[in-house]
Amino acid sequence: MKFGDLVMFKWDGENQEDLIGLVLEDSYRARESHGVKHEYKDIWWMEKDRVSPVRTKYLQVISENSSLD
């Protein structure tokens, strides 16, 4: 998962089709619980026009950005 990838939010194994966003960068809000680090990405949610950090386990890439390869 990298900058420019198009992602969809998924919760409890189900995709939330109305929540589609663009990966902006790694989030500096990475958290650690019980000795395990959780990776977060800053996502720009198109429908809501806002940026928020989201744990990567809740994101599914639906289109990869190939222009930066």
C-alpha positions, 0 to 999 in steps of 0.5 A, a space after each residue: 500500500 503506497 502513495 496514490 493507491 485507491 482504497 476502500 474501507 472494510 469493517 468486519 470483513 465487509 467492504 464499505 463501498 461508499 468509503 473510497 479514498 486515496 493513500 497520502 502517506 504513512 501516518 505518524 499516529 502509529 500505535 503500539 499495543 501489547 508490544 505489537 506495532 500497528 501500521 496506519 496510513 493517512 487517507 483522503 476520503 473523497 466523499 467526506 473530503 477529509 483526511 484521517 489515519 486508518 489502520 491498514 488492516 481496515 483498507 483494501 487496495 482497489 487500484 494501485 498507483 503505477 505512475 510512481 514506479 
